[in-house]
Amino acid sequence: MKYCEIFLFLQLTIMDVSTKEVVCEGEQLTNVDIVVGNPGTAPPYKPGHILVFRCTDVKLKMYGQRTIECLSDGKWDYPYPKCGDVTCPLNTTENNIKITRFPDLQSPVKPGHKLMFSCNGQGLILKGQREITCQSNGEWSSPFPKCEKATCVANLTENMIIESEVSIIPGHTLKLSCDGQGLILKGQREITCQSSGEWSSPFPKCEMRTECGPPPYQENADTVDITKKEYSYGEKVKYMCFNKFIMEGYPYLTCAQGEWRGYFTCLKPCTVTVEEMDKRGIELQWGGRQKIFSPHKDIISFACQTGKYLKDETNLRQTCTNGVMLLPRCA
């Protein structure tokens, strides 16, 4: 073959290759139908051609993509799907988990079949459902569980003190207390992390104290009723001021959050002796020479003793103010 002939042959071959149309190959379908094709369901399938599939029987499950597209390189973006019996995958990669099947078969897992899980080895706990069921859609009723090292979660609340090292490994014990006035520990003071990853007792909490002890001492007053050693939240205790003392405020204290709340005061009476009146040359305007006990806000009228006269600007009428009374002076 001459050189020119060879060149012409190669040129024609290249032209033939370059002008060959790109198409995606169809495949033989098993239990699968093409229900939608864009632009059509029959070949040739050119780039951009889309096929949508379905199983020939509703009892079958499709494995693969329901929709595929022909790409510019003449390949499908996903393989043709297949339809077969509904089964659930055994897709766990855990090495430390034991699986028991019900019924105990080696064949594919079908709807209604169950798996039971447990952990191999000490110090491991199962995180997830212990039993799962294969459903009619080929999916498990719950995700596959995992086996993890047992740990206990220390759910510390605000103002809680740990009196030992924080450890949540099985066998370690926490000693707990509360930091703050009016707080008490509700629950066990010592709890131990068990091999199951649970505490030996429910984790305690620091809560505001709700009970109160005996009512507090109040100056110049006493309780109306006999007191107790302990009072519940909301209980009240009534006080009464001593004789001649005047109460100012609400006469009750109330137990709230472990403490007594409320305020009152007993205002003192004024006492004036005969000796004090003689030193100041005064006497009572009505009543003569006698010791007086005058309650708070009581007004007392004085008079100069016979032959004596008022020597300062102090009024002869005075008011008792919480145990204090100004006395006039006569000479």
C-alpha positions in Angstrom: 0.0 0.0 0.0 1.4 3.3 -1.0 2.0 6.1 1.5 -0.8 8.3 0.3 -3.2 5.3 0.5 -2.2 4.6 4.1 -2.6 8.2 5.1 -6.1 8.3 3.5 -7.1 5.1 5.3 -6.1 6.4 8.7 -7.8 9.7 8.1 -11.1 8.0 7.2 -10.8 5.8 10.3 -10.3 8.8 12.5 -13.3 10.5 11.0 -15.4 7.4 11.5 -14.4 7.2 15.2 -15.0 10.9 15.8 -18.4 10.9 14.2 -19.6 7.7 16.1 -22.6 8.7 18.3 -22.2 8.4 22.1 -24.9 6.2 23.7 -25.3 4.3 27.0 -25.9 0.5 26.8 -29.1 -1.0 28.0 -29.1 -4.0 30.2 -31.3 -7.0 30.7 -33.9 -6.4 33.4 -34.9 -9.0 36.0 -38.1 -8.3 38.0 -37.7 -4.7 37.0 -39.7 -2.5 34.6 -38.8 0.9 33.1 -41.9 3.1 34.0 -40.6 6.5 32.8 -38.1 7.5 30.2 -37.0 11.0 29.2 -37.2 11.3 26.3 -38.3 7.6 26.0 -38.1 4.1 27.5 -36.5 2.4 24.5 -32.9 2.7 23.3 -30.8 4.4 22.0 -30.0 6.1 25.3 -28.0 9.3 24.6 -26.3 11.6 27.2 -29.0 13.3 29.3 -31.4 10.4 28.9 -33.1 9.5 32.2 -34.8 6.2 33.2 -37.0 5.5 36.1 -37.6 1.9 37.3 -40.0 0.0 39.5 -40.2 -3.6 40.7 -42.6 -5.9 38.8 -44.1 -7.1 42.1 -45.0 -5.0 45.2 -43.6 -7.7 47.4 -40.2 -7.2 45.9 -37.6 -4.7 47.1 -35.5 -2.6 44.8 -31.7 -2.7 45.4 -30.0 0.3 43.8 -31.1 3.7 42.4 -34.6 4.1 41.2 -33.6 6.8 38.7 -30.4 6.8 36.6 -29.0 9.1 33.9 -26.8 8.6 30.8 -23.6 10.6 31.0 -21.6 12.3 28.3 -19.0 9.5 28.4 -21.6 6.8 27.5 -21.9 5.4 31.0 -24.8 5.5 33.5 -24.3 7.5 36.6 -25.5 4.5 38.7 -25.8 0.8 37.8 -29.1 -0.7 36.7 -31.2 -1.6 39.9 -32.3 -5.1 40.7 -35.4 -6.3 42.5 -35.5 -9.2 44.8 -37.0 -10.5 48.0 -37.2 -8.1 50.9 -34.3 -8.7 53.4 -32.6 -6.6 56.1 -28.8 -6.2 56.0 -26.5 -7.5 58.7 -24.3 -4.5 58.5 -22.7 -4.2 61.9 -18.9 -3.9 62.1 -18.7 -4.2 65.9 -16.3 -6.9 67.0 -17.3 -7.0 70.7 -21.1 -7.5 70.1 -22.9 -10.9 70.1 -25.9 -11.3 67.8 -28.5 -14.0 68.2 -31.1 -14.5 65.4 -34.7 -15.5 65.8 -35.4 -17.8 64.0 -31.9 -19.1 64.1 -31.2 -19.3 60.3 -28.2 -18.7 58.1 -30.4 -17.5 55.2 -31.1 -13.8 54.5 -33.0 -11.9 57.3 -36.6 -11.5 56.2 -39.4 -9.3 57.6 -40.5 -10.4 61.0 -37.1 -11.9 61.9 -35.5 -10.5 65.1 -32.0 -9.9 66.3 -30.9 -10.0 70.0 -27.7 -8.3 71.1 -25.3 -8.6 74.0 -21.7 -7.5 74.6 -18.7 -9.7 74.7 -16.3 -8.9 77.6 -16.5 -7.3 81.0 -16.8 -3.6 81.5 -19.0 -3.1 78.4 -22.5 -2.0 78.2 -25.0 -2.0 75.3 -25.9 1.4 73.9 -29.1 1.1 71.9 -32.0 -1.3 71.6 -31.3 -4.9 72.8 -33.8 -6.3 70.3 -34.6 -5.1 66.8 -37.0 -6.4 64.1 -36.7 -6.6 60.3 -39.6 -4.6 58.8 -41.5 -5.0 55.6 -39.6 -2.2 53.9 -36.3 -4.0 54.5 -35.2 -1.7 57.3 -34.6 -2.4 60.9 -36.9 -1.1 63.6 -34.0 0.6 65.3 -30.3 1.2 64.5 -27.8 -1.4 65.4 -26.6 -0.9 68.9 -23.0 -0.6 70.0 -21.0 -2.0 72.9 -19.1 0.7 74.8 -17.0 0.9 78.0 -19.2 1.3 81.0 -19.1 4.8 82.5 -21.3 6.7 84.9 -22.3 10.3 84.2 -21.8 12.6 87.2 -24.8 14.9 86.9 -23.5 17.6 89.2 -25.8 20.4 90.1 -24.9 24.0 91.0 -23.3 24.4 94.4 -22.4 20.7 94.7 -19.1 19.7 96.1 -17.2 16.5 95.3 -15.1 15.4 98.2 -13.1 12.9 96.2 -11.6 12.7 92.8 -14.2 12.8 89.9 -14.1 9.2 88.5 -16.8 7.5 86.6 -15.1 4.2 86.1 -17.0 1.2 87.5 -16.0 0.6 91.1 -15.2 4.2 92.0 -17.2 6.0 94.6 -18.2 9.7 94.8 -18.7 11.6 98.0 -21.0 14.6 97.6 -22.1 17.6 99.6 -23.6 21.0 99.0 -21.9 24.4 99.1 -24.2 27.2 100.0 -26.4 28.4 102.8 -29.9 27.0 102.9 -28.9 24.0 100.7 -29.3 20.4 101.6 -28.3 17.2 99.7 -31.3 15.2 98.6 -30.3 11.6 98.2 -27.3 9.4 99.1 -24.1 11.2 100.2 -22.0 8.3 98.7 -22.8 6.6 95.4 -20.7 4.0 93.5 -20.4 3.5 89.7 -21.5 0.0 88.8 -20.4 -2.2 86.0 -23.7 -1.5 84.2 -22.8 2.1 83.9 -25.4 3.1 86.5 -25.0 4.5 90.0 -25.7 2.4 93.0 -28.4 5.0 94.0 -30.0 7.8 92.0 -27.7 10.8 91.6 -28.4 13.3 94.4 -29.3 16.9 94.1 -28.6 20.1 96.0 -31.9 21.7 96.8 -33.0 24.6 99.0 -33.9 23.5 102.5 -37.6 23.5 102.9 -37.9 22.7 106.6 -37.1 25.2 109.4 -35.9 24.6 112.9 -37.4 26.3 116.0 -38.5 29.9 115.5 -35.8 32.5 116.3 -35.5 34.6 119.4 -37.1 38.0 119.1 -36.1 40.7 121.5 -38.9 41.7 123.9 -41.3 39.2 122.4 -42.4 35.6 122.7 -44.3 33.1 120.7 -48.0 32.8 121.4 -48.0 29.0 121.1 -45.6 26.3 122.2 -42.9 25.9 119.6 -41.8 22.7 117.7 -38.3 21.4 116.7 -39.2 21.4 113.0 -41.6 23.3 110.7 -42.7 22.7 107.2 -42.6 25.1 104.3 -45.3 27.8 104.7 -46.0 27.3 108.4 -46.3 30.4 110.5 -45.5 31.3 114.1 -47.2 34.2 115.9 -45.4 36.4 118.3 -46.6 38.8 121.0 -44.7 41.6 122.6 -44.1 41.8 126.3 -46.4 43.9 128.5 -46.2 47.7 127.7 -44.2 47.0 124.5 -45.9 48.0 121.3 -45.5 45.8 118.2 -44.6 47.4 114.9 -44.9 45.2 111.8 -46.6 41.8 111.0 -46.7 39.6 114.2 -45.9 36.4 112.2 -42.7 34.7 110.9 -43.1 32.3 108.0 -41.0 29.2 107.2 -39.8 29.5 103.6 -36.8 27.8 101.8 -35.4 26.6 105.1 -35.4 30.0 106.8 -37.7 32.2 108.8 -39.0 35.2 107.0 -40.8 38.3 108.2 -40.1 41.3 110.3 -41.5 43.1 113.4 -40.1 44.9 116.3 -41.4 45.5 119.9 -41.1 49.2 120.7 -40.0 49.9 124.2 -42.0 51.8 126.9 -40.6 54.8 128.8 -39.9 54.5 132.5 -39.6 57.6 134.7 -38.8 57.1 138.4 -39.7 59.4 141.3 -35.9 60.1 141.9 -35.5 61.3 138.3 -38.5 63.6 138.6 -37.2 65.0 141.9 -33.7 65.8 140.3 -35.5 67.8 137.7 -38.0 69.4 140.0 -41.0 68.0 138.3 -43.9 65.8 139.0 -46.9 64.4 137.1 -49.5 66.9 136.3 -52.1 64.3 137.2 -51.1 61.6 139.6 -48.6 63.3 141.8 -45.3 61.6 142.8 -45.2 58.1 141.4 -43.2 56.0 139.0 -44.6 55.7 135.5 -44.5 53.2 132.7 -45.5 54.9 129.5 -46.0 52.9 126.2 -44.6 54.0 122.9 -46.3 57.1 121.6 -48.0 57.8 124.9 -48.1 61.5 125.9 -47.2 62.5 129.5 -47.9 65.9 131.0 -45.5 67.1 133.7 -45.7 70.1 136.1 -43.1 72.0 138.1 -43.0 71.1 141.7 -44.4 73.8 144.1 -42.3 76.9 144.2 -40.2 75.9 141.1 -40.3 77.3 137.6 -39.4 75.9 134.1 -35.7 76.5 133.4 -35.4 75.3 129.8 -37.3 75.2 126.6 -38.4 71.6 127.0 -42.2 71.3 126.7 -43.9 70.0 129.8 -45.9 67.6 127.5 -43.6 64.8 126.3 -44.1 61.8 124.0 -42.5 58.4 124.6 -40.5 57.2 121.5 -39.3 53.6 121.8 -38.2 53.9 125.4 -36.9 57.5 125.1 -38.6 60.5 126.7 -37.2 64.0 127.2 -37.8 65.4 130.7 -38.2 69.1 131.4 -36.3 70.8 134.2 -37.7 73.2 136.9 -35.8 75.0 139.7 
